Amino acid sequence: MHCPAEIAEVILPILQNGLLRVRALAWQGQAELCVVESDHIHNLPDLLADYTPEKLHYYWNVERPEYIRQVGVDQALGWEELWQQLGDRIDQEHTVASHP
């Protein structure tokens, strides 16, 4: 199934931001943080290519909180706006699915 456009519109900037963060951390010689950043986003291309609500919820409920736990709330601040947008769209998707 193709990823719904309203979800993909947020996932793509999350991927881009994550890749830019990995690149910046690599230039700074912070390989350990490169691993954390890449673990955070590595399943998102599959989510776009073969979308299921379960994959989206896994990112939201498992990978995102684990990333926050690993880097700390202060380091995760740059993600707030994108995560808020994604959270809003997840809520909308859930509302639509529960009210046919």
Protein Blocks (a to p, Z undefined) as FASTA:
>chain_A
ZZdfklmmmmmmmmmmmmmmmmmmmmnopaklmmmmmmmmmmmmmmmmmgcfklmmmmmm
mmmmmmmmmnopklmmmmmmmmmmmmmmmmmmmmmmmmZZ
